[in-house]
Amino acid sequence: MNARTLLLGAALAVLSPALATTAPTLTLAQQAQRAEVIVRATLGTPAEVKDGEVTYLAYPLTVTETIAGDAAKLPQQDGKPALFVLKGVDSLPDLRAGLEVVALLYASRLDSPVVGFNQGLYPVTAGKVAAGDITDPTKLREALLGARGGK
C-alpha cells in the first residue's frame, strides 16, 4: 500500500459516519407512504417523561382530525395521544404548546417520531399550511391520502 491509498482509506473512514447520518429529503408522497399515523392536531404543554435513563418531552395532542392510521396507536400521555421527542435532540422543528400541525408520524417512541427526520410536520397558521406548493389544509389532506392510495 502506498501513502495515497492509506490517505484515501482514512478519508473514507472519517467521512462514512457523516454520510450515514445524513437523511435524504423525502417528497410529500414518500412521507405519506412511510407515516403510520397522520393527524391534524394542536400541541399541548409538554411534560418530561422518563423511560429508564431516557427522557422524552411528551406533547399531548388534541386531535381534530385523523387523516390516516389510528391515533390511538400513538404513545399516550395522561390518556391522550402524544408526540414524544427525545429531550435535547438537535434539529427538531419548532414545537410549542398551542401550535396546530398536520403531523406525519411513526407510532413508536423514537428520538423523534416525525417522518423523515422531522420533515413531516406542517404548522397550520391562520388557516394556511406550508407544504411545498400546498397552502390549503384540505388540499394537503387530499394529497396525503392520494399518495397513500386513498387509505
CNS distance restraints for C-alpha pairs under 8 A (distance, minus, plus):
assign (resid   1 and name CA) (resid   5 and name CA) 6.20 0.50 0.50
assign (resid   1 and name CA) (resid   6 and name CA) 6.94 0.50 0.50
assign (resid   2 and name CA) (resid   6 and name CA) 6.48 0.50 0.50
assign (resid   3 and name CA) (resid   7 and name CA) 6.04 0.50 0.50
assign (resid   4 and name CA) (resid   8 and name CA) 6.16 0.50 0.50
assign (resid   5 and name CA) (resid   9 and name CA) 6.11 0.50 0.50
assign (resid   6 and name CA) (resid  10 and name CA) 6.12 0.50 0.50
assign (resid   7 and name CA) (resid  11 and name CA) 6.14 0.50 0.50
assign (resid   8 and name CA) (resid  12 and name CA) 6.23 0.50 0.50
assign (resid   9 and name CA) (resid  13 and name CA) 6.18 0.50 0.50
assign (resid  10 and name CA) (resid  14 and name CA) 6.24 0.50 0.50
assign (resid  11 and name CA) (resid  15 and name CA) 6.14 0.50 0.50
assign (resid  12 and name CA) (resid  16 and name CA) 5.76 0.50 0.50
assign (resid  13 and name CA) (resid  17 and name CA) 7.49 0.50 0.50
assign (resid  14 and name CA) (resid  18 and name CA) 7.60 0.50 0.50
assign (resid  15 and name CA) (resid  19 and name CA) 6.20 0.50 0.50
assign (resid  16 and name CA) (resid  20 and name CA) 6.14 0.50 0.50
assign (resid  17 and name CA) (resid  21 and name CA) 6.43 0.50 0.50
assign (resid  18 and name CA) (resid  22 and name CA) 6.59 0.50 0.50
assign (resid  23 and name CA) (resid 116 and name CA) 7.35 0.50 0.50
assign (resid  23 and name CA) (resid 117 and name CA) 6.78 0.50 0.50
assign (resid  24 and name CA) (resid 116 and name CA) 7.86 0.50 0.50
assign (resid  25 and name CA) (resid 116 and name CA) 7.23 0.50 0.50
assign (resid  25 and name CA) (resid 119 and name CA) 7.75 0.50 0.50
assign (resid  26 and name CA) (resid  30 and name CA) 5.70 0.50 0.50
assign (resid  26 and name CA) (resid  31 and name CA) 6.12 0.50 0.50
assign (resid  26 and name CA) (resid 116 and name CA) 6.38 0.50 0.50
assign (resid  26 and name CA) (resid 119 and name CA) 7.51 0.50 0.50
assign (resid  27 and name CA) (resid  31 and name CA) 6.24 0.50 0.50
assign (resid  28 and name CA) (resid  32 and name CA) 6.15 0.50 0.50
assign (resid  28 and name CA) (resid 120 and name CA) 7.87 0.50 0.50
assign (resid  28 and name CA) (resid 131 and name CA) 7.92 0.50 0.50
assign (resid  28 and name CA) (resid 144 and name CA) 7.38 0.50 0.50
assign (resid  29 and name CA) (resid  33 and name CA) 6.20 0.50 0.50
assign (resid  29 and name CA) (resid 143 and name CA) 7.71 0.50 0.50
assign (resid  29 and name CA) (resid 144 and name CA) 6.65 0.50 0.50
assign (resid  29 and name CA) (resid 147 and name CA) 4.97 0.50 0.50
assign (resid  29 and name CA) (resid 148 and name CA) 7.61 0.50 0.50
assign (resid  30 and name CA) (resid  34 and name CA) 6.24 0.50 0.50
assign (resid  30 and name CA) (resid 147 and name CA) 7.73 0.50 0.50
assign (resid  31 and name CA) (resid  35 and name CA) 6.10 0.50 0.50
assign (resid  31 and name CA) (resid 104 and name CA) 7.04 0.50 0.50
assign (resid  31 and name CA) (resid 115 and name CA) 6.09 0.50 0.50
assign (resid  31 and name CA) (resid 116 and name CA) 6.57 0.50 0.50
assign (resid  31 and name CA) (resid 119 and name CA) 7.86 0.50 0.50
assign (resid  31 and name CA) (resid 120 and name CA) 6.34 0.50 0.50
assign (resid  32 and name CA) (resid  38 and name CA) 7.88 0.50 0.50
assign (resid  32 and name CA) (resid 104 and name CA) 6.77 0.50 0.50
assign (resid  32 and name CA) (resid 144 and name CA) 5.51 0.50 0.50
assign (resid  32 and name CA) (resid 145 and name CA) 7.66 0.50 0.50
assign (resid  32 and name CA) (resid 147 and name CA) 6.24 0.50 0.50
assign (resid  32 and name CA) (resid 148 and name CA) 6.31 0.50 0.50
assign (resid  33 and name CA) (resid 147 and name CA) 6.57 0.50 0.50
assign (resid  33 and name CA) (resid 148 and name CA) 5.51 0.50 0.50
assign (resid  34 and name CA) (resid 106 and name CA) 7.90 0.50 0.50
assign (resid  34 and name CA) (resid 115 and name CA) 6.97 0.50 0.50
assign (resid  35 and name CA) (resid 104 and name CA) 5.34 0.50 0.50
assign (resid  35 and name CA) (resid 105 and name CA) 5.16 0.50 0.50
assign (resid  35 and name CA) (resid 106 and name CA) 5.60 0.50 0.50
assign (resid  35 and name CA) (resid 115 and name CA) 6.16 0.50 0.50
assign (resid  36 and name CA) (resid  68 and name CA) 7.57 0.50 0.50
assign (resid  36 and name CA) (resid  69 and name CA) 5.79 0.50 0.50
assign (resid  36 and name CA) (resid  70 and name CA) 7.98 0.50 0.50
assign (resid  36 and name CA) (resid 104 and name CA) 7.56 0.50 0.50
assign (resid  36 and name CA) (resid 105 and name CA) 5.99 0.50 0.50
assign (resid  36 and name CA) (resid 106 and name CA) 5.10 0.50 0.50
assign (resid  36 and name CA) (resid 107 and name CA) 6.02 0.50 0.50
assign (resid  37 and name CA) (resid  66 and name CA) 7.78 0.50 0.50
assign (resid  37 and name CA) (resid  67 and name CA) 7.73 0.50 0.50
assign (resid  37 and name CA) (resid  68 and name CA) 5.53 0.50 0.50
assign (resid  37 and name CA) (resid  69 and name CA) 4.39 0.50 0.50
assign (resid  37 and name CA) (resid  70 and name CA) 6.00 0.50 0.50
assign (resid  37 and name CA) (resid  71 and name CA) 6.22 0.50 0.50
assign (resid  37 and name CA) (resid  74 and name CA) 7.80 0.50 0.50
assign (resid  37 and name CA) (resid 104 and name CA) 6.15 0.50 0.50
assign (resid  37 and name CA) (resid 105 and name CA) 5.23 0.50 0.50
assign (resid  37 and name CA) (resid 106 and name CA) 6.35 0.50 0.50
assign (resid  37 and name CA) (resid 107 and name CA) 6.56 0.50 0.50
assign (resid  38 and name CA) (resid  66 and name CA) 6.18 0.50 0.50
assign (resid  38 and name CA) (resid  67 and name CA) 5.27 0.50 0.50
assign (resid  38 and name CA) (resid  68 and name CA) 4.96 0.50 0.50
assign (resid  38 and name CA) (resid  69 and name CA) 6.41 0.50 0.50
assign (resid  38 and name CA) (resid  71 and name CA) 7.81 0.50 0.50
assign (resid  38 and name CA) (resid 102 and name CA) 7.16 0.50 0.50
assign (resid  38 and name CA) (resid 103 and name CA) 5.62 0.50 0.50
assign (resid  38 and name CA) (resid 104 and name CA) 4.58 0.50 0.50
assign (resid  38 and name CA) (resid 105 and name CA) 6.08 0.50 0.50
assign (resid  39 and name CA) (resid  63 and name CA) 6.60 0.50 0.50
assign (resid  39 and name CA) (resid  64 and name CA) 7.63 0.50 0.50
assign (resid  39 and name CA) (resid  65 and name CA) 5.71 0.50 0.50
assign (resid  39 and name CA) (resid  66 and name CA) 4.49 0.50 0.50
assign (resid  39 and name CA) (resid  67 and name CA) 5.36 0.50 0.50
assign (resid  39 and name CA) (resid  68 and name CA) 7.01 0.50 0.50
assign (resid  39 and name CA) (resid  71 and name CA) 7.29 0.50 0.50
assign (resid  39 and name CA) (resid 101 and name CA) 8.00 0.50 0.50
assign (resid  39 and name CA) (resid 102 and name CA) 5.68 0.50 0.50
assign (resid  39 and name CA) (resid 103 and name CA) 5.44 0.50 0.50
assign (resid  39 and name CA) (resid 104 and name CA) 6.84 0.50 0.50
assign (resid  40 and name CA) (resid  63 and name CA) 5.99 0.50 0.50
assign (resid  40 and name CA) (resid  64 and name CA) 5.73 0.50 0.50
assign (resid  40 and name CA) (resid  65 and name CA) 5.10 0.50 0.50
assign (resid  40 and name CA) (resid  66 and name CA) 6.43 0.50 0.50
assign (resid  40 and name CA) (resid  67 and name CA) 7.26 0.50 0.50
assign (resid  40 and name CA) (resid 100 and name CA) 7.29 0.50 0.50
assign (resid  40 and name CA) (resid 101 and name CA) 5.63 0.50 0.50
assign (resid  40 and name CA) (resid 102 and name CA) 4.33 0.50 0.50
assign (resid  40 and name CA) (resid 103 and name CA) 6.32 0.50 0.50
assign (resid  41 and name CA) (resid  61 and name CA) 5.87 0.50 0.50
assign (resid  41 and name CA) (resid  62 and name CA) 5.28 0.50 0.50
assign (resid  41 and name CA) (resid  63 and name CA) 4.19 0.50 0.50
assign (resid  41 and name CA) (resid  64 and name CA) 5.36 0.50 0.50
assign (resid  41 and name CA) (resid  65 and name CA) 6.90 0.50 0.50
assign (resid  41 and name CA) (resid 100 and name CA) 5.62 0.50 0.50
assign (resid  41 and name CA) (resid 101 and name CA) 5.55 0.50 0.50
assign (resid  41 and name CA) (resid 102 and name CA) 6.51 0.50 0.50
assign (resid  41 and name CA) (resid 103 and name CA) 7.59 0.50 0.50
assign (resid  42 and name CA) (resid  61 and name CA) 5.66 0.50 0.50
assign (resid  42 and name CA) (resid  62 and name CA) 5.16 0.50 0.50
assign (resid  42 and name CA) (resid  63 and name CA) 6.59 0.50 0.50
assign (resid  42 and name CA) (resid  64 and name CA) 7.74 0.50 0.50
assign (resid  42 and name CA) (resid  97 and name CA) 7.65 0.50 0.50
assign (resid  42 and name CA) (resid  98 and name CA) 5.82 0.50 0.50
assign (resid  42 and name CA) (resid  99 and name CA) 5.47 0.50 0.50
assign (resid  42 and name CA) (resid 100 and name CA) 4.17 0.50 0.50
assign (resid  42 and name CA) (resid 101 and name CA) 6.22 0.50 0.50
assign (resid  43 and name CA) (resid  59 and name CA) 5.79 0.50 0.50
assign (resid  43 and name CA) (resid  60 and name CA) 5.94 0.50 0.50
assign (resid  43 and name CA) (resid  61 and name CA) 4.99 0.50 0.50
assign (resid  43 and name CA) (resid  62 and name CA) 6.60 0.50 0.50
assign (resid  43 and name CA) (resid  95 and name CA) 7.82 0.50 0.50
assign (resid  43 and name CA) (resid  96 and name CA) 6.71 0.50 0.50
assign (resid  43 and name CA) (resid  97 and name CA) 5.03 0.50 0.50
assign (resid  43 and name CA) (resid  98 and name CA) 5.38 0.50 0.50
assign (resid  43 and name CA) (resid  99 and name CA) 5.42 0.50 0.50
assign (resid  43 and name CA) (resid 100 and name CA) 6.42 0.50 0.50
assign (resid  43 and name CA) (resid 101 and name CA) 7.80 0.50 0.50
assign (resid  44 and name CA) (resid  59 and name CA) 5.46 0.50 0.50
assign (resid  44 and name CA) (resid  60 and name CA) 4.96 0.50 0.50
assign (resid  44 and name CA) (resid  61 and name CA) 5.99 0.50 0.50
assign (resid  44 and name CA) (resid  62 and name CA) 7.25 0.50 0.50
assign (resid  44 and name CA) (resid  96 and name CA) 7.59 0.50 0.50
assign (resid  44 and name CA) (resid  97 and name CA) 4.57 0.50 0.50
assign (resid  44 and name CA) (resid  98 and name CA) 6.00 0.50 0.50
assign (resid  44 and name CA) (resid  99 and name CA) 7.98 0.50 0.50
assign (resid  45 and name CA) (resid  59 and name CA) 5.99 0.50 0.50
assign (resid  45 and name CA) (resid  60 and name CA) 6.93 0.50 0.50
assign (resid  45 and name CA) (resid  96 and name CA) 7.24 0.50 0.50
assign (resid  45 and name CA) (resid  97 and name CA) 4.76 0.50 0.50
assign (resid  45 and name CA) (resid  98 and name CA) 7.78 0.50 0.50
assign (resid  46 and name CA) (resid  57 and name CA) 5.76 0.50 0.50
assign (resid  46 and name CA) (resid  58 and name CA) 5.09 0.50 0.50
assign (resid  46 and name CA) (resid  59 and name CA) 4.30 0.50 0.50
assign (resid  46 and name CA) (resid  60 and name CA) 6.78 0.50 0.50
assign (resid  46 and name CA) (resid  96 and name CA) 7.93 0.50 0.50
assign (resid  46 and name CA) (resid  97 and name CA) 7.13 0.50 0.50
assign (resid  47 and name CA) (resid  57 and name CA) 5.57 0.50 0.50
assign (resid  47 and name CA) (resid  58 and name CA) 5.25 0.50 0.50
assign (resid  47 and name CA) (resid  59 and name CA) 6.71 0.50 0.50
assign (resid  48 and name CA) (resid  55 and name CA) 6.51 0.50 0.50
assign (resid  48 and name CA) (resid  56 and name CA) 5.68 0.50 0.50
assign (resid  48 and name CA) (resid  57 and name CA) 4.75 0.50 0.50
assign (resid  48 and name CA) (resid  58 and name CA) 6.25 0.50 0.50
assign (resid  49 and name CA) (resid  55 and name CA) 5.62 0.50 0.50
assign (resid  49 and name CA) (resid  56 and name CA) 5.14 0.50 0.50
assign (resid  49 and name CA) (resid  57 and name CA) 6.21 0.50 0.50
assign (resid  49 and name CA) (resid  58 and name CA) 6.58 0.50 0.50
assign (resid  50 and name CA) (resid  54 and name CA) 5.67 0.50 0.50
assign (resid  50 and name CA) (resid  55 and name CA) 4.45 0.50 0.50
assign (resid  50 and name CA) (resid  56 and name CA) 6.31 0.50 0.50
assign (resid  51 and name CA) (resid  55 and name CA) 6.22 0.50 0.50
assign (resid  51 and name CA) (resid  56 and name CA) 7.71 0.50 0.50
assign (resid  54 and name CA) (resid  86 and name CA) 7.60 0.50 0.50
assign (resid  55 and name CA) (resid  86 and name CA) 6.23 0.50 0.50
assign (resid  55 and name CA) (resid  87 and name CA) 5.73 0.50 0.50
assign (resid  56 and name CA) (resid  84 and name CA) 5.92 0.50 0.50
assign (resid  56 and name CA) (resid  85 and name CA) 5.33 0.50 0.50
assign (resid  56 and name CA) (resid  86 and name CA) 4.38 0.50 0.50
assign (resid  56 and name CA) (resid  87 and name CA) 4.89 0.50 0.50
assign (resid  57 and name CA) (resid  84 and name CA) 5.66 0.50 0.50
assign (resid  57 and name CA) (resid  85 and name CA) 5.36 0.50 0.50
assign (resid  57 and name CA) (resid  86 and name CA) 6.24 0.50 0.50
assign (resid  57 and name CA) (resid  87 and name CA) 5.58 0.50 0.50
assign (resid  58 and name CA) (resid  77 and name CA) 6.89 0.50 0.50
assign (resid  58 and name CA) (resid  82 and name CA) 5.97 0.50 0.50
assign (resid  58 and name CA) (resid  83 and name CA) 5.57 0.50 0.50
assign (resid  58 and name CA) (resid  84 and name CA) 4.40 0.50 0.50
assign (resid  58 and name CA) (resid  85 and name CA) 6.54 0.50 0.50
assign (resid  59 and name CA) (resid  77 and name CA) 7.96 0.50 0.50
assign (resid  59 and name CA) (resid  82 and name CA) 5.27 0.50 0.50
assign (resid  59 and name CA) (resid  83 and name CA) 5.00 0.50 0.50
assign (resid  59 and name CA) (resid  84 and name CA) 6.37 0.50 0.50
assign (resid  59 and name CA) (resid  97 and name CA) 7.66 0.50 0.50
assign (resid  60 and name CA) (resid  76 and name CA) 7.82 0.50 0.50
assign (resid  60 and name CA) (resid  77 and name CA) 6.17 0.50 0.50
assign (resid  60 and name CA) (resid  78 and name CA) 7.98 0.50 0.50
assign (resid  60 and name CA) (resid  80 and name CA) 6.18 0.50 0.50
assign (resid  60 and name CA) (resid  81 and name CA) 6.04 0.50 0.50
assign (resid  60 and name CA) (resid  82 and name CA) 4.14 0.50 0.50
assign (resid  60 and name CA) (resid  83 and name CA) 6.35 0.50 0.50
assign (resid  61 and name CA) (resid  80 and name CA) 6.67 0.50 0.50
assign (resid  61 and name CA) (resid  81 and name CA) 5.61 0.50 0.50
assign (resid  61 and name CA) (resid  82 and name CA) 5.11 0.50 0.50
assign (resid  61 and name CA) (resid  83 and name CA) 6.90 0.50 0.50
assign (resid  62 and name CA) (resid  80 and name CA) 7.71 0.50 0.50
assign (resid  62 and name CA) (resid  81 and name CA) 7.79 0.50 0.50
assign (resid  66 and name CA) (resid  70 and name CA) 7.22 0.50 0.50
assign (resid  66 and name CA) (resid  71 and name CA) 6.65 0.50 0.50
assign (resid  67 and name CA) (resid 141 and name CA) 6.79 0.50 0.50
assign (resid  67 and name CA) (resid 145 and name CA) 7.55 0.50 0.50
assign (resid  68 and name CA) (resid 145 and name CA) 7.47 0.50 0.50
assign (resid  68 and name CA) (resid 151 and name CA) 6.54 0.50 0.50
assign (resid  70 and name CA) (resid  74 and name CA) 7.74 0.50 0.50
assign (resid  71 and name CA) (resid  81 and name CA) 6.52 0.50 0.50
assign (resid  72 and name CA) (resid  76 and name CA) 7.94 0.50 0.50
assign (resid  72 and name CA) (resid  81 and name CA) 6.29 0.50 0.50
assign (resid  73 and name CA) (resid  81 and name CA) 7.85 0.50 0.50
assign (resid  73 and name CA) (resid 107 and name CA) 5.99 0.50 0.50
assign (resid  74 and name CA) (resid  81 and name CA) 5.50 0.50 0.50
assign (resid  74 and name CA) (resid  82 and name CA) 6.54 0.50 0.50
assign (resid  74 and name CA) (resid  83 and name CA) 7.68 0.50 0.50
assign (resid  74 and name CA) (resid 106 and name CA) 7.91 0.50 0.50
assign (resid  74 and name CA) (resid 107 and name CA) 4.78 0.50 0.50
assign (resid  74 and name CA) (resid 108 and name CA) 6.67 0.50 0.50
assign (resid  75 and name CA) (resid  81 and name CA) 5.82 0.50 0.50
assign (resid  75 and name CA) (resid  82 and name CA) 5.71 0.50 0.50
assign (resid  75 and name CA) (resid  83 and name CA) 7.20 0.50 0.50
assign (resid  75 and name CA) (resid  84 and name CA) 7.20 0.50 0.50
assign (resid  75 and name CA) (resid 107 and name CA) 6.96 0.50 0.50
assign (resid  75 and name CA) (resid 108 and name CA) 6.71 0.50 0.50
assign (resid  75 and name CA) (resid 109 and name CA) 6.92 0.50 0.50
assign (resid  76 and name CA) (resid  80 and name CA) 5.22 0.50 0.50
assign (resid  76 and name CA) (resid  81 and name CA) 4.55 0.50 0.50
assign (resid  76 and name CA) (resid  82 and name CA) 5.36 0.50 0.50
assign (resid  77 and name CA) (resid  81 and name CA) 6.31 0.50 0.50
assign (resid  77 and name CA) (resid  82 and name CA) 5.77 0.50 0.50
assign (resid  83 and name CA) (resid 113 and name CA) 7.20 0.50 0.50
assign (resid  84 and name CA) (resid 109 and name CA) 6.35 0.50 0.50
assign (resid  84 and name CA) (resid 110 and name CA) 7.59 0.50 0.50
assign (resid  84 and name CA) (resid 111 and name CA) 7.98 0.50 0.50
assign (resid  84 and name CA) (resid 112 and name CA) 6.84 0.50 0.50
assign (resid  84 and name CA) (resid 113 and name CA) 6.98 0.50 0.50
assign (resid  85 and name CA) (resid  89 and name CA) 7.73 0.50 0.50
assign (resid  85 and name CA) (resid 109 and name CA) 7.66 0.50 0.50
assign (resid  85 and name CA) (resid 110 and name CA) 6.95 0.50 0.50
assign (resid  85 and name CA) (resid 111 and name CA) 5.49 0.50 0.50
assign (resid  85 and name CA) (resid 112 and name CA) 4.68 0.50 0.50
assign (resid  85 and name CA) (resid 113 and name CA) 6.87 0.50 0.50
assign (resid  86 and name CA) (resid 110 and name CA) 7.25 0.50 0.50
assign (resid  86 and name CA) (resid 111 and name CA) 4.66 0.50 0.50
assign (resid  86 and name CA) (resid 112 and name CA) 6.37 0.50 0.50
assign (resid  89 and name CA) (resid 111 and name CA) 7.05 0.50 0.50
assign (resid  91 and name CA) (resid 118 and name CA) 7.83 0.50 0.50
assign (resid  92 and name CA) (resid 112 and name CA) 7.80 0.50 0.50
assign (resid  92 and name CA) (resid 118 and name CA) 6.31 0.50 0.50
assign (resid  93 and name CA) (resid 118 and name CA) 6.51 0.50 0.50
assign (resid  93 and name CA) (resid 121 and name CA) 7.53 0.50 0.50
assign (resid  95 and name CA) (resid  99 and name CA) 7.11 0.50 0.50
assign (resid  99 and name CA) (resid 123 and name CA) 6.95 0.50 0.50
assign (resid  99 and name CA) (resid 124 and name CA) 7.70 0.50 0.50
assign (resid 100 and name CA) (resid 123 and name CA) 5.80 0.50 0.50
assign (resid 100 and name CA) (resid 124 and name CA) 5.36 0.50 0.50
assign (resid 100 and name CA) (resid 125 and name CA) 7.31 0.50 0.50
assign (resid 101 and name CA) (resid 121 and name CA) 6.54 0.50 0.50
assign (resid 101 and name CA) (resid 122 and name CA) 5.31 0.50 0.50
assign (resid 101 and name CA) (resid 123 and name CA) 4.22 0.50 0.50
assign (resid 101 and name CA) (resid 124 and name CA) 5.28 0.50 0.50
assign (resid 102 and name CA) (resid 121 and name CA) 5.99 0.50 0.50
assign (resid 102 and name CA) (resid 122 and name CA) 5.04 0.50 0.50
assign (resid 102 and name CA) (resid 123 and name CA) 6.37 0.50 0.50
assign (resid 102 and name CA) (resid 124 and name CA) 7.11 0.50 0.50
assign (resid 103 and name CA) (resid 114 and name CA) 7.01 0.50 0.50
assign (resid 103 and name CA) (resid 120 and name CA) 5.96 0.50 0.50
assign (resid 103 and name CA) (resid 121 and name CA) 4.65 0.50 0.50
assign (resid 103 and name CA) (resid 122 and name CA) 6.30 0.50 0.50
assign (resid 104 and name CA) (resid 114 and name CA) 5.93 0.50 0.50
assign (resid 104 and name CA) (resid 115 and name CA) 5.76 0.50 0.50
assign (resid 104 and name CA) (resid 120 and name CA) 4.95 0.50 0.50
assign (resid 104 and name CA) (resid 121 and name CA) 6.26 0.50 0.50
assign (resid 105 and name CA) (resid 113 and name CA) 5.40 0.50 0.50
assign (resid 105 and name CA) (resid 114 and name CA) 4.66 0.50 0.50
assign (resid 105 and name CA) (resid 115 and name CA) 5.40 0.50 0.50
assign (resid 105 and name CA) (resid 120 and name CA) 7.29 0.50 0.50
assign (resid 106 and name CA) (resid 113 and name CA) 5.04 0.50 0.50
assign (resid 106 and name CA) (resid 114 and name CA) 6.40 0.50 0.50
assign (resid 106 and name CA) (resid 115 and name CA) 6.42 0.50 0.50
assign (resid 107 and name CA) (resid 113 and name CA) 7.02 0.50 0.50
assign (resid 108 and name CA) (resid 113 and name CA) 6.86 0.50 0.50
assign (resid 109 and name CA) (resid 113 and name CA) 6.32 0.50 0.50
assign (resid 112 and name CA) (resid 117 and name CA) 7.22 0.50 0.50
assign (resid 112 and name CA) (resid 118 and name CA) 7.09 0.50 0.50
assign (resid 113 and name CA) (resid 118 and name CA) 7.83 0.50 0.50
assign (resid 114 and name CA) (resid 118 and name CA) 4.87 0.50 0.50
assign (resid 114 and name CA) (resid 119 and name CA) 6.95 0.50 0.50
assign (resid 114 and name CA) (resid 120 and name CA) 5.64 0.50 0.50
assign (resid 114 and name CA) (resid 121 and name CA) 6.61 0.50 0.50
assign (resid 115 and name CA) (resid 119 and name CA) 6.15 0.50 0.50
assign (resid 115 and name CA) (resid 120 and name CA) 5.02 0.50 0.50
assign (resid 115 and name CA) (resid 121 and name CA) 7.95 0.50 0.50
assign (resid 116 and name CA) (resid 120 and name CA) 6.26 0.50 0.50
assign (resid 122 and name CA) (resid 129 and name CA) 6.38 0.50 0.50
assign (resid 122 and name CA) (resid 130 and name CA) 6.42 0.50 0.50
assign (resid 122 and name CA) (resid 131 and name CA) 6.54 0.50 0.50
assign (resid 123 and name CA) (resid 129 and name CA) 5.99 0.50 0.50
assign (resid 123 and name CA) (resid 130 and name CA) 7.11 0.50 0.50
assign (resid 124 and name CA) (resid 128 and name CA) 5.38 0.50 0.50
assign (resid 124 and name CA) (resid 129 and name CA) 4.64 0.50 0.50
assign (resid 124 and name CA) (resid 130 and name CA) 7.56 0.50 0.50
assign (resid 124 and name CA) (resid 137 and name CA) 7.63 0.50 0.50
assign (resid 125 and name CA) (resid 129 and name CA) 6.40 0.50 0.50
assign (resid 127 and name CA) (resid 136 and name CA) 7.50 0.50 0.50
assign (resid 127 and name CA) (resid 137 and name CA) 7.44 0.50 0.50
assign (resid 128 and name CA) (resid 135 and name CA) 5.22 0.50 0.50
assign (resid 128 and name CA) (resid 136 and name CA) 5.56 0.50 0.50
assign (resid 128 and name CA) (resid 137 and name CA) 6.47 0.50 0.50
assign (resid 129 and name CA) (resid 134 and name CA) 7.01 0.50 0.50
assign (resid 129 and name CA) (resid 135 and name CA) 4.57 0.50 0.50
assign (resid 129 and name CA) (resid 136 and name CA) 6.00 0.50 0.50
assign (resid 129 and name CA) (resid 137 and name CA) 5.88 0.50 0.50
assign (resid 130 and name CA) (resid 134 and name CA) 6.25 0.50 0.50
assign (resid 130 and name CA) (resid 135 and name CA) 5.23 0.50 0.50
assign (resid 131 and name CA) (resid 135 and name CA) 6.44 0.50 0.50
assign (resid 131 and name CA) (resid 140 and name CA) 7.40 0.50 0.50
assign (resid 134 and name CA) (resid 139 and name CA) 6.71 0.50 0.50
assign (resid 134 and name CA) (resid 140 and name CA) 6.21 0.50 0.50
assign (resid 135 and name CA) (resid 139 and name CA) 7.62 0.50 0.50
assign (resid 135 and name CA) (resid 140 and name CA) 7.50 0.50 0.50
assign (resid 136 and name CA) (resid 140 and name CA) 6.33 0.50 0.50
assign (resid 137 and name CA) (resid 141 and name CA) 6.16 0.50 0.50
assign (resid 138 and name CA) (resid 142 and name CA) 6.30 0.50 0.50
assign (resid 139 and name CA) (resid 143 and name CA) 6.10 0.50 0.50
assign (resid 140 and name CA) (resid 144 and name CA) 6.10 0.50 0.50
assign (resid 141 and name CA) (resid 145 and name CA) 6.18 0.50 0.50
assign (resid 142 and name CA) (resid 146 and name CA) 5.92 0.50 0.50
assign (resid 143 and name CA) (resid 147 and name CA) 6.12 0.50 0.50
assign (resid 144 and name CA) (resid 148 and name CA) 6.42 0.50 0.50
assign (resid 145 and name CA) (resid 149 and name CA) 6.25 0.50 0.50
assign (resid 145 and name CA) (resid 150 and name CA) 4.68 0.50 0.50
assign (resid 145 and name CA) (resid 151 and name CA) 5.99 0.50 0.50
assign (resid 146 and name CA) (resid 150 and name CA) 5.15 0.50 0.50
assign (resid 146 and name CA) (resid 151 and name CA) 7.97 0.50 0.50
